[in-house]
Amino acid sequence: MFIKKICLVLWKSIFVLQDIIYINLSSFLALWVRFNMDLSAVPPEFIDAVLSVAVINTVGTVFIFALCKLYTSLWRYASTKELLFIIQACFGSLLLNMLGYSLMGQPIFRSYFVIYITSLFFLVGMSRFFFRFAKLFRPSNGRQRAARAMIIGAGEACSVVMNELEQSKNLNTKVCCIIDDDFRKHGTRIHGVKVVGGRERILQSAEKYKITEIIVAIPSISQKERQELLTICQQVANCELRVLPGVYQLVRNEFNVSKCRKVRIEDLLERNVVELTTEKIGRYMSGKSVLVTGGAGSIGSELCRQIAANGVRQLIIFDIYENNAYSLQQELKSTYSNLDLVVLIGSVRNGRKLNNIFAKYRPNLVYHAAAHKHVPLMEYSPNEAIKNNVFGTYNTALAAARYGAERFVLVSTDKAVKPTNIMGASKRICEMVMQLFNNRSNTEYVAVRFGNVLGSNGSVIPIFQRQIEAGGPVTVTHPDVTRYFMTIPEAVSLVLQAGADAKGGEIFVLDMGQAVRIKDLAEKLIRLSGFTPDVDIEIKYTGLRAGEKLYEELLIDAENLLRTENELIFIDKPIEFDENEFLLALERLHSAAYNESDSIKQLVRSIVSTYEIDLKCEPPPQAMLQQVEFADVGVDFQSDTLSDCMQKLESIS
């Protein structure tokens, strides 16, 4: 550190000595130029006048330069702002000179001052901007071929990007052309690079200039416009796409080239991002104690982040995976230092643990995100899906009712609609549990149903990205398989919106636009990575997995939907079922699951009439439902049977 300070002082001293030379050289240049570049022709009184003012002029000008930040600016990043500093400093020196000659009564010709300031500005400016000029002629890195870039957007952001690319030591990028839809900018130049036309010239210009990288430098662009631009850009072969971050980073001067992120697949969602009423959510959650089960998972962790940002009194995170829980705890502590944060490890299967948590912390709101969600894995472990999803939900819902929680929000899935897998069927039963408890307690129970979440643990996008990084192939189960997609922030905002809007018993559903073909997603992601599908990276079809279907449905009957304040959020009609029969069925299901029955799927089918069992992963036919004997396995739901649990619940309400 001491050596660095010495080096800094020496470096500033060199600038000061250099400026002292330039100040005095400018004075004598003014005499030399005025008298036809012949010093012998200069009258002695003018030379004496310059010498007599020299000390005052030198000391005063150096002081003015210091005030104008000429010794504290980083000149390798010099821009118009630093040029303005130099102009101010030179004019300050000019005024000092005029005042000095006037007060000391020294004779001087009037053109002296014009020539003096011109010379001083030229010498000081050249010495400061030498670093910038030198970078323009810096030889390319011989070990790395220069990337040829196209920038879309000829605004202030474009200028910032070009400055950063010029100044970066680590990047070897040449901007070859600029695209902008404003016809008034066509033919103009930014930093010497031509604006060649609008978006209709993207493909033509990419081929003409052999573009290998496209940067979208329009931070305020809408989601729809970004989709249109990126759809065109992804047709450019072997080209990497990058998107400028938000406009607020430019305003705060936080932008650098490293923050110009790669295009993510969610940029190409074929719909606008859902906008939700965050003020209403904030008012609803402010000052309350909130419990999030499965709080360390993909959805749960984002729920915790957004809940923490809404001024809650206390946030309780409950999860079985301690590594993720610890990481989230450290993140939230760092971001929200005043947050009353409680992180607990345990399983929602443990009713005693849940009762202890609810009795101790008395949460007002409960967001239930704990679940087994991987479809193929659950097909071969159906009992675990039932134990964790159905009875984990039941345990949590029962504790919420017993200890007077205001509202309970279940995170559900589109796979619960006409399910073809045990995971979806288990979530359908969870939705029925919500309706059961909503009818029999003072707590308001709701479910939120949405499609696949981009970037969540185990989702298709991270898998595709890893496969592309490995050189392929990218595996798709079927060329016609489609899914609904949304981003993690959208999914979480929907859950929070449901909690704020709920009156009890609803199933909230998001209008997610058109379903997307997984094959198309794979092709887009390959192109966004700079490759050509089935040329550089192979797409390989592996066949539908156990429990998987070609398409998912968000709704059962679209005609019976109710609108909410948000035009993209709807409410599905209540589930019709006999509650007493359902309780008896749950009791049988509980015994079968904990007895590891091979007929668990048939029993689930008797509860969820729309469930279609995938026969590919079924056990041998000798294990029939009617042959199974359900024995007491000692699992404690704070009573011996589920019926007893519900009797206690009824006594509460």
ZAMI-254266 format. One line per 10 residues: number of its first residue (from 1); their letters; for each residue x, y, z of C-alpha. Coordinates in nm, 3 decimals. Layout:
// residues N
NUM) A) X:Y:Z ~ ...;
This chain:
// residues 653
1) MFIKKICLVL) 0.000:0.000:0.000 ~ 0.282:0.241:0.090 ~ 0.458:0.171:-0.240 ~ 0.134:0.232:-0.430 ~ 0.094:0.570:-0.262 ~ 0.450:0.666:-0.354 ~ 0.388:0.562:-0.715 ~ 0.069:0.770:-0.721 ~ 0.252:1.078:-0.586 ~ 0.531:1.034:-0.842;
11) WKSIFVLQDI) 0.280:0.998:-1.123 ~ 0.100:1.320:-1.022 ~ 0.436:1.495:-0.985 ~ 0.523:1.406:-1.343 ~ 0.197:1.567:-1.457 ~ 0.273:1.881:-1.254 ~ 0.628:1.913:-1.396 ~ 0.492:1.853:-1.744 ~ 0.230:2.127:-1.696 ~ 0.490:2.373:-1.566;
21) IYINLSSFLA) 0.681:2.322:-1.891 ~ 0.364:2.359:-2.100 ~ 0.256:2.679:-1.919 ~ 0.585:2.858:-1.980 ~ 0.629:2.709:-2.328 ~ 0.283:2.845:-2.421 ~ 0.388:3.197:-2.311 ~ 0.700:3.197:-2.533 ~ 0.512:3.029:-2.819 ~ 0.273:3.324:-2.811;
31) LWVRFNMDLS) 0.570:3.561:-2.861 ~ 0.729:3.338:-3.125 ~ 0.411:3.297:-3.333 ~ 0.316:3.668:-3.307 ~ 0.654:3.780:-3.445 ~ 0.667:3.544:-3.743 ~ 0.846:3.263:-3.557 ~ 1.158:3.476:-3.505 ~ 1.254:3.529:-3.140 ~ 1.517:3.791:-3.234;
41) AVPPEFIDAV) 1.235:4.011:-3.364 ~ 1.052:4.011:-3.029 ~ 1.084:4.349:-2.848 ~ 1.278:4.310:-2.518 ~ 0.998:4.466:-2.312 ~ 0.763:4.182:-2.408 ~ 1.018:3.919:-2.307 ~ 1.075:4.099:-1.975 ~ 0.697:4.118:-1.920 ~ 0.654:3.744:-1.974;
51) LSVAVINTVG) 0.943:3.665:-1.740 ~ 0.811:3.894:-1.467 ~ 0.466:3.728:-1.472 ~ 0.603:3.373:-1.516 ~ 0.618:3.275:-1.147 ~ 0.267:3.399:-1.066 ~ 0.129:3.247:-1.387 ~ 0.295:2.907:-1.327 ~ 0.198:2.867:-0.961 ~ -0.153:3.004:-1.015;
61) TVFIFALCKL) -0.220:2.791:-1.323 ~ -0.104:2.470:-1.151 ~ -0.342:2.552:-0.864 ~ -0.626:2.612:-1.113 ~ -0.548:2.280:-1.286 ~ -0.573:2.103:-0.949 ~ -0.910:2.265:-0.878 ~ -1.031:2.150:-1.221 ~ -0.939:1.785:-1.139 ~ -0.662:1.757:-1.397;
71) YTSLWRYAST) -0.447:1.564:-1.148 ~ -0.715:1.324:-1.017 ~ -0.890:1.207:-1.338 ~ -0.821:0.867:-1.493 ~ -0.710:0.976:-1.838 ~ -0.722:0.635:-2.001 ~ -1.102:0.667:-1.959 ~ -1.108:1.037:-2.063 ~ -1.426:1.156:-2.233 ~ -1.608:1.484:-2.305;
81) KELLFIIQAC) -1.633:1.551:-1.930 ~ -1.254:1.552:-1.893 ~ -1.227:1.768:-2.206 ~ -1.454:2.021:-2.036 ~ -1.222:2.016:-1.731 ~ -0.928:2.109:-1.958 ~ -1.123:2.394:-2.122 ~ -1.221:2.533:-1.780 ~ -0.861:2.507:-1.656 ~ -0.719:2.686:-1.961;
91) FGSLLLNMLG) -0.972:2.968:-1.936 ~ -0.887:3.003:-1.568 ~ -0.520:3.038:-1.662 ~ -0.614:3.296:-1.927 ~ -0.803:3.508:-1.672 ~ -0.510:3.479:-1.429 ~ -0.272:3.599:-1.704 ~ -0.490:3.896:-1.797 ~ -0.524:3.992:-1.430 ~ -0.147:3.952:-1.369;
101) YSLMGQPIFR) -0.040:4.169:-1.663 ~ -0.300:4.431:-1.571 ~ -0.210:4.454:-1.198 ~ 0.168:4.450:-1.260 ~ 0.141:4.709:-1.538 ~ 0.340:4.495:-1.781 ~ 0.306:4.573:-2.153 ~ 0.175:4.291:-2.378 ~ 0.004:4.275:-2.718 ~ -0.362:4.170:-2.730;
111) SYFVIYITSL) -0.317:3.867:-2.956 ~ -0.080:3.719:-2.694 ~ -0.374:3.594:-2.487 ~ -0.546:3.421:-2.782 ~ -0.226:3.243:-2.889 ~ -0.139:3.156:-2.527 ~ -0.470:2.983:-2.446 ~ -0.469:2.801:-2.781 ~ -0.117:2.667:-2.724 ~ -0.189:2.572:-2.362;
121) FFLVGMSRFF) -0.511:2.391:-2.453 ~ -0.339:2.200:-2.734 ~ -0.039:2.092:-2.523 ~ -0.235:1.997:-2.210 ~ -0.512:1.827:-2.409 ~ -0.270:1.622:-2.617 ~ -0.078:1.507:-2.311 ~ -0.399:1.395:-2.135 ~ -0.569:1.232:-2.434 ~ -0.253:1.060:-2.552;
131) FRFAKLFRPS) -0.369:0.744:-2.371 ~ -0.699:0.741:-2.561 ~ -0.531:0.806:-2.896 ~ -0.277:0.531:-2.831 ~ -0.559:0.277:-2.772 ~ -0.699:0.351:-3.117 ~ -0.375:0.232:-3.275 ~ -0.317:-0.054:-3.032 ~ -0.236:-0.373:-3.224 ~ -0.489:-0.654:-3.204;
141) NGRQRAARAM) -0.423:-0.944:-2.972 ~ -0.249:-1.194:-3.194 ~ -0.358:-1.487:-2.980 ~ -0.726:-1.406:-3.012 ~ -0.913:-1.317:-3.326 ~ -1.102:-0.990:-3.290 ~ -1.480:-1.028:-3.255 ~ -1.675:-0.831:-3.515 ~ -1.971:-0.667:-3.344 ~ -2.298:-0.509:-3.452;
151) IIGAGEACSV) -2.471:-0.274:-3.207 ~ -2.849:-0.234:-3.222 ~ -2.955:0.110:-3.097 ~ -2.778:0.435:-3.188 ~ -2.841:0.619:-2.863 ~ -2.646:0.713:-2.552 ~ -2.619:0.347:-2.453 ~ -2.446:0.270:-2.784 ~ -2.185:0.538:-2.712 ~ -2.129:0.395:-2.363;
161) VMNELEQSKN) -2.080:0.044:-2.504 ~ -1.835:0.165:-2.769 ~ -1.634:0.359:-2.509 ~ -1.617:0.051:-2.289 ~ -1.510:-0.171:-2.578 ~ -1.235:0.075:-2.674 ~ -1.104:0.097:-2.319 ~ -1.125:-0.268:-2.216 ~ -0.795:-0.452:-2.188 ~ -0.964:-0.792:-2.179;
171) LNTKVCCIID) -1.189:-0.766:-2.485 ~ -1.077:-0.769:-2.845 ~ -1.391:-0.646:-3.019 ~ -1.432:-0.427:-3.326 ~ -1.767:-0.254:-3.378 ~ -1.835:-0.276:-3.752 ~ -2.184:-0.128:-3.788 ~ -2.481:0.014:-3.597 ~ -2.853:-0.054:-3.648 ~ -3.131:0.188:-3.550;
181) DDFRKHGTRI) -3.493:0.220:-3.666 ~ -3.480:0.602:-3.654 ~ -3.434:0.699:-4.022 ~ -3.290:1.038:-3.916 ~ -2.982:0.858:-3.781 ~ -2.921:0.651:-4.094 ~ -2.590:0.738:-4.256 ~ -2.458:0.917:-3.945 ~ -2.162:0.792:-3.744 ~ -2.095:0.727:-3.376;
191) HGVKVVGGRE) -1.726:0.707:-3.284 ~ -1.656:0.674:-3.655 ~ -1.889:0.373:-3.704 ~ -2.178:0.411:-3.949 ~ -2.547:0.366:-3.870 ~ -2.631:0.146:-4.168 ~ -3.010:0.129:-4.136 ~ -3.304:-0.017:-3.945 ~ -3.383:-0.370:-3.832 ~ -3.454:-0.476:-4.190;
201) RILQSAEKYK) -3.078:-0.444:-4.252 ~ -2.970:-0.672:-3.965 ~ -2.931:-0.994:-4.165 ~ -2.780:-0.822:-4.469 ~ -2.531:-0.622:-4.259 ~ -2.438:-0.927:-4.051 ~ -2.337:-1.110:-4.369 ~ -2.163:-0.806:-4.524 ~ -1.949:-0.726:-4.218 ~ -1.902:-1.092:-4.111;
211) ITEIIVAIPS) -2.057:-1.019:-3.770 ~ -1.979:-1.264:-3.487 ~ -2.143:-1.073:-3.199 ~ -2.462:-0.863:-3.173 ~ -2.518:-0.627:-2.880 ~ -2.870:-0.493:-2.814 ~ -2.796:-0.152:-2.660 ~ -3.151:-0.028:-2.592 ~ -3.192:-0.048:-2.212 ~ -3.546:0.095:-2.213;
221) ISQKERQELL) -3.679:-0.145:-2.479 ~ -4.011:-0.319:-2.411 ~ -4.035:-0.696:-2.382 ~ -4.230:-0.720:-2.708 ~ -3.977:-0.514:-2.906 ~ -3.689:-0.713:-2.757 ~ -3.855:-1.038:-2.865 ~ -3.898:-0.907:-3.221 ~ -3.536:-0.795:-3.245 ~ -3.393:-1.113:-3.094;
231) TICQQVANCE) -3.609:-1.329:-3.321 ~ -3.441:-1.159:-3.619 ~ -3.094:-1.171:-3.463 ~ -3.104:-1.542:-3.387 ~ -3.125:-1.610:-3.761 ~ -2.763:-1.491:-3.794 ~ -2.549:-1.804:-3.801 ~ -2.258:-1.848:-3.558 ~ -2.329:-1.520:-3.382 ~ -2.346:-1.456:-3.007;
241) LRVLPGVYQL) -2.617:-1.223:-2.877 ~ -2.580:-0.990:-2.581 ~ -2.827:-0.755:-2.412 ~ -2.750:-0.433:-2.228 ~ -2.869:-0.427:-1.863 ~ -3.142:-0.196:-1.736 ~ -3.141:0.178:-1.789 ~ -3.097:0.247:-1.417 ~ -2.743:0.111:-1.437 ~ -2.659:0.367:-1.703;
251) VRNEFNVSKC) -2.808:0.647:-1.494 ~ -2.600:0.540:-1.193 ~ -2.286:0.495:-1.407 ~ -2.275:0.128:-1.301 ~ -2.241:-0.013:-1.652 ~ -1.939:-0.194:-1.786 ~ -1.889:-0.446:-2.063 ~ -1.895:-0.740:-1.821 ~ -2.256:-0.649:-1.731 ~ -2.363:-0.675:-2.095;
261) RKVRIEDLLE) -2.516:-1.016:-2.037 ~ -2.574:-1.297:-2.281 ~ -2.927:-1.329:-2.411 ~ -3.131:-1.564:-2.195 ~ -3.405:-1.784:-2.330 ~ -3.664:-1.595:-2.122 ~ -3.593:-1.292:-2.344 ~ -3.772:-1.489:-2.617 ~ -4.090:-1.578:-2.427 ~ -4.364:-1.531:-2.683;
271) RNVVELTTEK) -4.562:-1.297:-2.459 ~ -4.507:-0.991:-2.244 ~ -4.388:-1.033:-1.886 ~ -4.679:-1.025:-1.642 ~ -4.698:-0.699:-1.448 ~ -4.843:-0.730:-1.096 ~ -4.963:-0.476:-0.841 ~ -4.664:-0.471:-0.608 ~ -4.808:-0.186:-0.396 ~ -5.106:-0.400:-0.299;
281) IGRYMSGKSV) -4.875:-0.690:-0.212 ~ -4.661:-0.460:0.002 ~ -4.959:-0.323:0.194 ~ -5.093:-0.674:0.252 ~ -4.766:-0.821:0.382 ~ -4.626:-0.526:0.574 ~ -4.576:-0.594:0.944 ~ -4.675:-0.962:0.930 ~ -4.501:-1.285:1.022 ~ -4.459:-1.508:0.715;
291) LVTGGAGSIG) -4.365:-1.877:0.693 ~ -4.229:-2.024:0.367 ~ -4.200:-2.403:0.351 ~ -3.950:-2.530:0.096 ~ -3.801:-2.184:0.130 ~ -3.457:-2.282:0.002 ~ -3.578:-2.418:-0.335 ~ -3.596:-2.235:-0.667 ~ -3.945:-2.091:-0.612 ~ -3.919:-2.078:-0.232;
301) SELCRQIAAN) -3.594:-1.880:-0.228 ~ -3.730:-1.618:-0.470 ~ -4.046:-1.603:-0.258 ~ -3.829:-1.526:0.044 ~ -3.639:-1.252:-0.142 ~ -3.956:-1.077:-0.254 ~ -4.125:-1.121:0.084 ~ -3.821:-0.973:0.261 ~ -3.840:-0.672:0.030 ~ -4.200:-0.602:0.137;
311) GVRQLIIFDI) -4.132:-0.499:0.496 ~ -4.258:-0.807:0.680 ~ -4.224:-0.823:1.057 ~ -4.067:-1.169:1.050 ~ -3.968:-1.422:0.783 ~ -3.948:-1.791:0.875 ~ -3.778:-2.022:0.624 ~ -3.842:-2.395:0.665 ~ -3.658:-2.644:0.444 ~ -3.500:-2.988:0.466;
321) YENNAYSLQQ) -3.189:-2.900:0.260 ~ -2.948:-2.718:0.491 ~ -2.689:-2.615:0.228 ~ -2.932:-2.405:0.022 ~ -3.098:-2.275:0.338 ~ -2.763:-2.155:0.473 ~ -2.672:-1.979:0.146 ~ -3.010:-1.804:0.137 ~ -2.976:-1.705:0.503 ~ -2.640:-1.535:0.436;
331) ELKSTYSNLD) -2.778:-1.360:0.128 ~ -3.084:-1.220:0.307 ~ -2.881:-1.113:0.612 ~ -2.647:-0.920:0.384 ~ -2.928:-0.756:0.184 ~ -3.177:-0.691:0.466 ~ -2.976:-0.633:0.781 ~ -3.283:-0.532:0.986 ~ -3.494:-0.832:0.883 ~ -3.610:-1.063:1.163;
341) LVVLIGSVRN) -3.505:-1.384:0.988 ~ -3.556:-1.737:1.124 ~ -3.416:-2.035:0.930 ~ -3.528:-2.382:1.042 ~ -3.435:-2.724:0.909 ~ -3.693:-3.002:0.894 ~ -3.951:-3.187:0.686 ~ -4.318:-3.106:0.630 ~ -4.382:-3.478:0.689 ~ -4.306:-3.418:1.057;
351) GRKLNNIFAK) -4.633:-3.296:1.208 ~ -4.484:-3.251:1.557 ~ -4.211:-3.024:1.416 ~ -4.468:-2.814:1.227 ~ -4.689:-2.781:1.535 ~ -4.388:-2.665:1.734 ~ -4.302:-2.401:1.473 ~ -4.659:-2.269:1.448 ~ -4.702:-2.263:1.826 ~ -4.376:-2.073:1.877;
361) YRPNLVYHAA) -4.384:-1.820:1.589 ~ -4.759:-1.791:1.511 ~ -4.714:-1.697:1.140 ~ -4.989:-1.483:0.989 ~ -4.924:-1.600:0.633 ~ -4.806:-1.938:0.506 ~ -4.660:-2.000:0.158 ~ -4.632:-2.374:0.100 ~ -4.368:-2.450:-0.166 ~ -4.225:-2.771:-0.021;
371) AHKHVPLMEY) -4.282:-3.060:-0.262 ~ -4.128:-3.337:-0.468 ~ -4.161:-3.209:-0.825 ~ -3.949:-3.424:-1.061 ~ -4.200:-3.616:-1.273 ~ -3.991:-3.917:-1.389 ~ -3.836:-3.974:-1.046 ~ -4.173:-3.968:-0.872 ~ -4.315:-4.221:-1.121 ~ -4.078:-4.479:-0.973;
381) SPNEAIKNNV) -4.119:-4.355:-0.614 ~ -4.494:-4.279:-0.600 ~ -4.526:-4.342:-0.226 ~ -4.270:-4.069:-0.157 ~ -4.466:-3.826:-0.376 ~ -4.779:-3.896:-0.173 ~ -4.603:-3.876:0.166 ~ -4.429:-3.548:0.089 ~ -4.675:-3.368:-0.136 ~ -5.014:-3.476:-0.007;
391) FGTYNTALAA) -4.950:-3.537:0.361 ~ -4.678:-3.273:0.390 ~ -4.941:-3.027:0.262 ~ -5.202:-3.174:0.496 ~ -4.971:-3.142:0.799 ~ -4.888:-2.781:0.719 ~ -5.249:-2.687:0.645 ~ -5.368:-2.849:0.968 ~ -5.109:-2.661:1.175 ~ -5.208:-2.334:1.003;
401) ARYGAERFVL) -5.572:-2.388:1.097 ~ -5.494:-2.500:1.453 ~ -5.276:-2.196:1.528 ~ -5.488:-1.934:1.355 ~ -5.292:-1.837:1.043 ~ -5.477:-1.577:0.836 ~ -5.400:-1.721:0.493 ~ -5.240:-2.029:0.340 ~ -5.114:-2.025:-0.022 ~ -5.029:-2.353:-0.196;
411) VSTDKAVKPT) -4.784:-2.354:-0.488 ~ -4.944:-2.591:-0.742 ~ -4.872:-2.682:-1.105 ~ -5.036:-2.717:-1.447 ~ -4.953:-3.089:-1.420 ~ -5.242:-3.116:-1.170 ~ -5.487:-3.073:-1.461 ~ -5.583:-3.410:-1.614 ~ -5.263:-3.561:-1.472 ~ -5.073:-3.844:-1.639;
421) NIMGASKRIC) -4.815:-3.873:-1.362 ~ -4.819:-3.925:-0.986 ~ -4.658:-3.587:-0.918 ~ -4.941:-3.402:-1.096 ~ -5.204:-3.623:-0.935 ~ -5.057:-3.561:-0.589 ~ -5.075:-3.184:-0.647 ~ -5.437:-3.221:-0.758 ~ -5.512:-3.386:-0.425 ~ -5.330:-3.098:-0.254;
431) EMVMQLFNNR) -5.569:-2.854:-0.426 ~ -5.860:-3.061:-0.291 ~ -5.704:-3.047:0.057 ~ -5.699:-2.667:0.025 ~ -6.069:-2.658:-0.052 ~ -6.144:-2.900:0.234 ~ -5.961:-2.688:0.490 ~ -6.102:-2.364:0.352 ~ -6.454:-2.496:0.413 ~ -6.378:-2.618:0.766;
441) SNTEYVAVRF) -6.160:-2.351:0.925 ~ -6.126:-1.976:0.968 ~ -5.799:-1.969:0.775 ~ -5.828:-1.876:0.404 ~ -5.674:-2.143:0.178 ~ -5.588:-2.083:-0.189 ~ -5.380:-2.253:-0.459 ~ -5.172:-2.097:-0.736 ~ -5.126:-2.298:-1.054 ~ -4.865:-2.221:-1.319;
451) GNVLGSNGSV) -4.650:-2.394:-1.580 ~ -4.280:-2.468:-1.609 ~ -4.046:-2.215:-1.449 ~ -3.744:-2.109:-1.653 ~ -3.417:-2.167:-1.472 ~ -3.554:-2.357:-1.174 ~ -3.366:-2.658:-1.037 ~ -3.408:-2.948:-1.277 ~ -3.586:-2.743:-1.546 ~ -3.512:-2.795:-1.913;
461) IPIFQRQIEA) -3.314:-2.474:-1.977 ~ -3.016:-2.543:-1.743 ~ -3.002:-2.898:-1.883 ~ -2.991:-2.766:-2.241 ~ -2.720:-2.513:-2.145 ~ -2.500:-2.784:-1.992 ~ -2.547:-3.003:-2.299 ~ -2.453:-2.717:-2.533 ~ -2.142:-2.636:-2.328 ~ -2.042:-3.004:-2.357;
471) GGPVTVTHPD) -2.076:-2.989:-2.736 ~ -2.411:-3.169:-2.757 ~ -2.625:-3.348:-2.828 ~ -2.923:-3.156:-2.689 ~ -3.186:-3.411:-2.586 ~ -3.557:-3.349:-2.649 ~ -3.811:-3.614:-2.558 ~ -4.040:-3.561:-2.861 ~ -4.045:-3.312:-3.155 ~ -4.406:-3.211:-3.076;
481) VTRYFMTIPE) -4.392:-3.180:-2.696 ~ -4.508:-2.837:-2.573 ~ -4.505:-2.659:-2.238 ~ -4.617:-2.331:-2.083 ~ -4.328:-2.126:-1.945 ~ -4.277:-1.837:-1.708 ~ -3.984:-1.676:-1.530 ~ -3.912:-1.733:-1.162 ~ -3.993:-1.368:-1.070 ~ -4.326:-1.398:-1.255;
491) AVSLVLQAGA) -4.412:-1.721:-1.075 ~ -4.331:-1.575:-0.735 ~ -4.511:-1.248:-0.804 ~ -4.818:-1.451:-0.899 ~ -4.801:-1.640:-0.571 ~ -4.774:-1.315:-0.374 ~ -5.055:-1.157:-0.577 ~ -5.277:-1.456:-0.500 ~ -5.205:-1.415:-0.130 ~ -5.305:-1.048:-0.149;
501) DAKGGEIFVL) -5.622:-1.104:-0.358 ~ -5.750:-1.427:-0.200 ~ -6.082:-1.455:-0.025 ~ -6.049:-1.831:0.031 ~ -6.098:-2.142:-0.180 ~ -5.968:-2.005:-0.512 ~ -5.732:-2.168:-0.760 ~ -5.545:-1.884:-0.928 ~ -5.426:-1.946:-1.285 ~ -5.197:-1.734:-1.502;
511) DMGQAVRIKD) -5.271:-1.674:-1.870 ~ -4.928:-1.778:-1.999 ~ -4.996:-1.714:-2.366 ~ -4.929:-1.985:-2.621 ~ -4.756:-2.309:-2.527 ~ -4.399:-2.332:-2.655 ~ -4.252:-2.632:-2.837 ~ -3.950:-2.769:-2.648 ~ -3.782:-2.835:-2.983 ~ -3.812:-2.464:-3.070;
521) LAEKLIRLSG) -3.665:-2.370:-2.730 ~ -3.370:-2.600:-2.792 ~ -3.307:-2.451:-3.138 ~ -3.329:-2.094:-3.004 ~ -3.090:-2.166:-2.719 ~ -2.840:-2.327:-2.958 ~ -2.854:-2.022:-3.188 ~ -2.824:-1.782:-2.894 ~ -2.506:-1.968:-2.798 ~ -2.357:-1.895:-3.141;
531) FTPDVDIEIK) -2.415:-2.238:-3.300 ~ -2.632:-2.383:-3.574 ~ -2.885:-2.654:-3.474 ~ -2.815:-3.000:-3.618 ~ -2.493:-2.867:-3.774 ~ -2.275:-2.761:-3.481 ~ -2.500:-2.906:-3.208 ~ -2.720:-3.212:-3.270 ~ -3.078:-3.229:-3.139 ~ -3.150:-3.587:-3.033;
541) YTGLRAGEKL) -3.501:-3.723:-2.961 ~ -3.516:-3.968:-2.670 ~ -3.889:-4.046:-2.642 ~ -4.141:-3.937:-2.377 ~ -4.035:-4.016:-2.022 ~ -4.242:-4.198:-1.762 ~ -4.553:-3.997:-1.674 ~ -4.483:-3.729:-1.937 ~ -4.741:-3.611:-2.190 ~ -4.710:-3.409:-2.510;
551) YEELLIDAEN) -4.883:-3.101:-2.370 ~ -4.994:-2.956:-2.036 ~ -5.322:-2.784:-1.952 ~ -5.356:-2.497:-1.709 ~ -5.735:-2.516:-1.680 ~ -6.004:-2.781:-1.669 ~ -6.292:-2.574:-1.808 ~ -6.198:-2.240:-1.963 ~ -6.564:-2.136:-1.983 ~ -6.599:-2.117:-1.605;
561) LLRTENELIF) -6.306:-1.882:-1.540 ~ -6.343:-1.568:-1.333 ~ -6.135:-1.258:-1.405 ~ -5.934:-1.070:-1.142 ~ -5.809:-0.711:-1.136 ~ -5.513:-0.827:-1.344 ~ -5.633:-0.929:-1.691 ~ -5.371:-1.206:-1.709 ~ -5.475:-1.377:-1.383 ~ -5.789:-1.590:-1.361;
571) IDKPIEFDEN) -5.968:-1.802:-1.101 ~ -6.067:-2.160:-1.182 ~ -6.396:-2.299:-1.053 ~ -6.397:-2.494:-0.722 ~ -6.340:-2.869:-0.723 ~ -6.659:-3.068:-0.666 ~ -6.621:-3.368:-0.438 ~ -6.776:-3.531:-0.132 ~ -6.565:-3.414:0.161 ~ -6.650:-3.706:0.389;
581) EFLLALERLH) -6.564:-3.959:0.120 ~ -6.245:-3.762:0.052 ~ -6.142:-3.786:0.419 ~ -6.190:-4.162:0.418 ~ -5.992:-4.187:0.095 ~ -5.709:-3.982:0.249 ~ -5.702:-4.218:0.545 ~ -5.666:-4.518:0.312 ~ -5.405:-4.333:0.105 ~ -5.203:-4.249:0.416;
591) SAAYNESDSI) -5.194:-4.612:0.530 ~ -5.107:-4.736:0.182 ~ -4.826:-4.486:0.135 ~ -4.657:-4.566:0.466 ~ -4.706:-4.942:0.409 ~ -4.518:-4.896:0.076 ~ -4.810:-5.036:-0.120 ~ -4.753:-5.119:-0.487 ~ -5.110:-5.013:-0.562 ~ -5.072:-4.651:-0.455;
601) KQLVRSIVST) -5.141:-4.520:-0.806 ~ -5.467:-4.712:-0.833 ~ -5.574:-4.566:-0.501 ~ -5.484:-4.215:-0.621 ~ -5.685:-4.286:-0.938 ~ -5.989:-4.356:-0.720 ~ -5.954:-4.005:-0.570 ~ -5.853:-3.808:-0.885 ~ -6.090:-3.931:-1.157 ~ -5.899:-3.749:-1.436;
611) YEIDLKCEPP) -5.569:-3.920:-1.349 ~ -5.442:-4.148:-1.628 ~ -5.184:-4.397:-1.500 ~ -4.872:-4.442:-1.710 ~ -4.845:-4.822:-1.748 ~ -4.477:-4.813:-1.854 ~ -4.354:-4.795:-1.494 ~ -4.619:-5.005:-1.320 ~ -4.533:-5.299:-1.088 ~ -4.628:-5.659:-1.172;
621) PQAMLQQVEF) -5.006:-5.716:-1.195 ~ -5.026:-5.942:-0.889 ~ -5.017:-5.636:-0.658 ~ -5.387:-5.545:-0.676 ~ -5.558:-5.272:-0.475 ~ -5.818:-5.501:-0.320 ~ -5.546:-5.734:-0.191 ~ -5.362:-5.464:0.005 ~ -5.405:-5.463:0.381 ~ -5.361:-5.123:0.542;
631) ADVGVDFQSD) -5.196:-5.146:0.882 ~ -5.129:-4.877:1.139 ~ -4.769:-4.762:1.082 ~ -4.752:-4.521:1.375 ~ -4.725:-4.192:1.181 ~ -4.846:-3.920:1.416 ~ -5.077:-3.650:1.280 ~ -5.143:-3.541:1.638 ~ -5.411:-3.814:1.642 ~ -5.450:-4.175:1.529;
641) TLSDCMQKLE) -5.650:-4.111:1.213 ~ -5.719:-3.829:0.973 ~ -6.087:-3.838:1.071 ~ -5.989:-3.758:1.431 ~ -5.776:-3.472:1.300 ~ -6.073:-3.325:1.117 ~ -6.299:-3.359:1.424 ~ -6.051:-3.153:1.621 ~ -6.035:-2.905:1.336 ~ -6.414:-2.872:1.333;
651) SIS) -6.409:-2.800:1.707 ~ -6.171:-2.510:1.641 ~ -6.405:-2.349:1.390;
